């Protein structure tokens, strides 16, 4: 009767019988797992209430007008984001299919892309897409449940991948990926230079393994940098190379425990 759906890139999404029991007992037709937003999540879709119906809806960045972008990314205003861990009552889903001719009337979004994602000068295209979580507005009585961060460990960008490969995350005995307890449920905010958008390039950044990020609040890498084995980041750190040649960051501890942003020019 019930279906659990999640993104394949969310390594924290597992079948949790306690959450299933909560969903079944609620009697709701649809339930979305949400987490409290941090700066690392400000560009992702957030939960909101419809002014027209009072029901829940999902608002994606692609649906946000440019002039409203600052408000969209305000984590104090929109406090919860969609993990895309979704629970669906299949009987209710069948009713919606029957009502709408075998489909769900999800809003269509457009995203500007290029045919070759590695070449921004290649042919521009518009990608039309729908968000699975947007179905929350199609089920009357749909609900959301706030979950611990350990159920959300996505790998959508190399920023995510670098953090996940570091000591900021741990592999549990039952093969789940979760934030280290010392992180208190908040992941490090990583912003790599655009040259590291793809995995092969990111691995040139840290050929000897990822740096330590367990005490790192945020990390920015600007320019072509190579991280030596034994690099430890703590607090807020910016590593900058303004030259046209690759520069190596030696082993050592960088940053401050008082979270004051520290910039290192190579």
C-alpha positions in Angstrom: 0.0 0.0 0.0 2.9 2.4 0.6 5.9 3.4 -1.5 9.1 5.1 -0.5 11.0 7.0 -3.2 14.4 8.7 -2.9 17.2 10.0 -5.1 19.8 7.4 -6.0 22.5 10.0 -5.2 21.3 10.4 -1.6 23.5 8.0 0.3 21.6 8.7 3.5 18.2 7.6 2.3 17.3 4.2 3.7 14.0 2.4 4.5 13.2 3.5 8.1 10.3 1.5 9.6 9.7 4.2 12.3 9.1 6.8 9.6 6.9 4.3 7.7 4.9 3.7 10.8 4.5 7.4 11.4 3.3 7.9 7.8 0.8 5.0 8.0 -0.6 6.2 11.3 -1.0 9.8 10.0 -3.4 8.7 7.3 -1.9 11.3 4.9 -1.7 10.4 1.2 1.8 11.9 0.7 4.6 12.8 3.1 7.9 14.6 2.3 11.0 14.3 4.5 12.5 17.8 5.0 15.6 19.1 6.8 16.4 22.4 8.4 18.1 24.6 5.8 21.7 25.8 6.2 23.9 27.9 3.9 24.9 24.7 2.1 21.2 24.2 1.1 20.1 27.7 0.2 19.9 27.0 -3.6 17.8 23.9 -3.2 14.0 23.7 -3.4 12.2 24.7 -0.2 8.9 23.9 1.4 6.2 26.6 1.4 2.5 27.1 1.8 0.1 27.9 -1.0 -1.7 31.2 -0.5 -4.6 29.8 -2.6 -5.2 26.5 -0.8 -3.2 26.7 2.4 -1.6 23.3 1.4 2.1 22.5 1.2 4.0 23.1 -2.0 7.6 22.8 -3.3 9.3 25.9 -4.7 12.4 25.2 -6.8 15.1 27.7 -7.8 14.1 27.4 -11.5 10.7 28.7 -10.5 12.1 31.7 -8.7 12.2 35.1 -10.4 15.7 36.7 -10.5 14.5 39.6 -8.3 13.3 37.2 -5.6 16.5 35.1 -5.5 17.8 36.7 -2.3 14.6 36.0 -0.5 14.6 32.4 -1.9 18.0 31.8 -0.4 17.1 33.3 3.0 17.3 30.3 5.3 15.7 32.2 8.1 12.6 32.9 6.0 12.2 29.5 4.3 13.5 27.1 7.0 13.0 23.7 5.4 14.2 22.1 2.2 13.0 19.0 0.4 15.3 15.9 0.7 13.3 14.2 -2.0 12.7 11.3 0.4 9.0 10.8 -0.3 6.3 8.5 1.1 3.2 7.8 -1.0 -0.1 6.1 -0.3 -0.5 4.0 -3.5 -4.3 4.0 -3.2 -4.3 7.8 -3.2 -1.8 7.8 -6.1 -4.0 5.6 -8.2 -6.9 8.0 -7.6 -4.9 10.9 -8.9 -3.8 8.9 -12.0 -7.4 8.1 -12.7 -8.5 11.7 -12.3 -5.8 13.0 -14.6 -5.6 10.4 -17.3 -2.7 8.4 -16.0 -0.4 11.3 -14.9 0.2 13.8 -12.1 -0.2 17.5 -13.1 3.2 18.6 -12.1 4.5 22.1 -12.9 7.0 22.2 -15.8 10.3 24.1 -15.2 12.9 25.2 -17.7 16.6 25.2 -17.2 19.2 26.7 -19.5 21.9 24.2 -20.5 24.5 23.5 -23.2 24.6 20.3 -25.3 28.1 19.7 -24.0 28.2 20.5 -20.2 32.0 20.8 -20.4 31.8 23.4 -23.1 29.8 26.5 -22.3 30.1 27.7 -25.9 28.4 24.6 -27.3 24.8 24.8 -28.5 22.5 26.3 -25.9 19.3 24.3 -25.1 16.4 24.5 -22.8 15.8 21.5 -20.6 12.2 21.0 -19.6 11.7 19.1 -16.3 9.4 18.4 -13.5 10.3 17.9 -9.8 9.0 14.7 -8.2 8.6 16.5 -4.8 6.2 19.0 -6.4 3.6 16.3 -6.2 3.1 17.4 -2.6 0.7 20.1 -3.9 -1.3 17.5 -5.8 -2.4 15.5 -2.7 -4.9 17.1 -0.5 -3.8 16.6 3.1 -0.1 16.0 2.3 2.3 16.5 5.2 6.0 16.9 5.8 8.2 15.5 8.6 11.5 17.1 9.8 14.2 14.5 9.8 17.8 14.4 11.1 20.5 15.4 8.7 21.9 11.8 8.6 19.1 10.9 6.2 20.4 13.4 3.7 23.8 12.8 2.2 23.6 13.8 -1.5 26.3 13.7 -4.1 25.1 16.2 -6.8 28.3 18.2 -7.2 32.0 17.8 -6.7 31.5 20.1 -3.7 29.3 17.4 -2.1 31.7 14.7 -3.2 34.8 16.3 -1.6 32.9 16.7 1.7 31.6 13.1 1.6 35.0 11.7 1.0 36.4 13.6 4.0 36.3 12.9 7.7 33.2 15.2 8.0 31.2 12.0 7.2 31.4 8.5 8.5 30.4 5.1 7.1 28.3 3.2 9.7 28.4 -0.5 10.3 25.2 -1.0 8.3 26.8 0.8 5.3 25.1 4.2 5.7 26.8 7.5 5.1 26.2 10.1 7.8 27.7 13.2 9.2 30.3 12.8 12.0 28.7 13.5 15.4 31.1 16.4 15.9 29.4 18.2 13.0 26.2 18.5 15.0 24.1 17.9 12.0 25.6 20.7 9.9 27.8 19.8 6.8 30.7 21.9 5.7 30.0 24.5 3.0 32.3 23.8 0.1 32.8 26.0 -3.0 35.3 24.8 -5.5 36.6 26.7 -8.4 34.7 26.1 -11.6 37.6 24.2 -13.1 36.8 21.4 -10.6 33.2 20.9 -11.7 33.9 17.3 -12.9 35.2 14.4 -10.9 38.4 13.9 -12.9 39.4 17.5 -12.3 38.5 17.4 -8.6 40.8 14.4 -8.2 43.7 16.5 -9.4 42.9 18.9 -6.6 43.6 16.3 -4.0 45.5 13.4 -5.6 46.6 12.1 -2.2 43.2 11.9 -0.7 40.8 14.5 0.7 41.7 17.1 3.4 40.4 16.9 6.9 37.1 18.9 7.1 35.7 17.7 10.4 36.2 21.1 12.0 35.7 23.1 8.8 32.7 25.5 8.6 33.4 26.5 5.0 36.0 26.1 2.3 36.6 28.0 -0.9 39.2 27.1 -3.5 40.0 29.8 -6.1 42.4 29.0 -9.0 44.4 25.9 -9.7 45.5 24.3 -6.4 46.9 20.9 -5.4 46.3 19.9 -1.8 49.1 17.9 -0.2 48.5 14.9 2.0 47.9 16.0 5.6 46.1 19.2 5.0 43.6 20.1 7.8 41.0 22.9 7.4 39.1 24.4 10.3 36.7 27.3 10.6 36.2 29.3 7.4 39.0 29.1 4.9 39.7 30.5 1.4 42.6 29.2 -0.6 43.5 31.4 -3.5 45.9 31.0 -6.4 45.8 34.1 -8.7 48.5 32.8 -11.1 48.1 30.8 -14.2 50.2 27.9 -12.8 49.2 25.2 -10.3 50.3 25.8 -6.8 50.7 23.2 -4.0 49.3 23.8 -0.5 51.7 22.1 1.9 50.6 19.8 4.7 49.4 21.6 7.8 46.5 23.2 9.6 44.7 26.1 8.0 42.0 28.3 9.5 40.9 29.5 12.9 38.8 27.8 15.6 36.9 31.0 16.2 35.4 30.7 12.6 36.9 34.0 11.4 37.4 33.7 7.7 41.1 33.1 6.9 42.4 33.7 3.3 45.7 32.1 2.1 47.2 33.3 -1.1 49.6 30.9 -2.8 
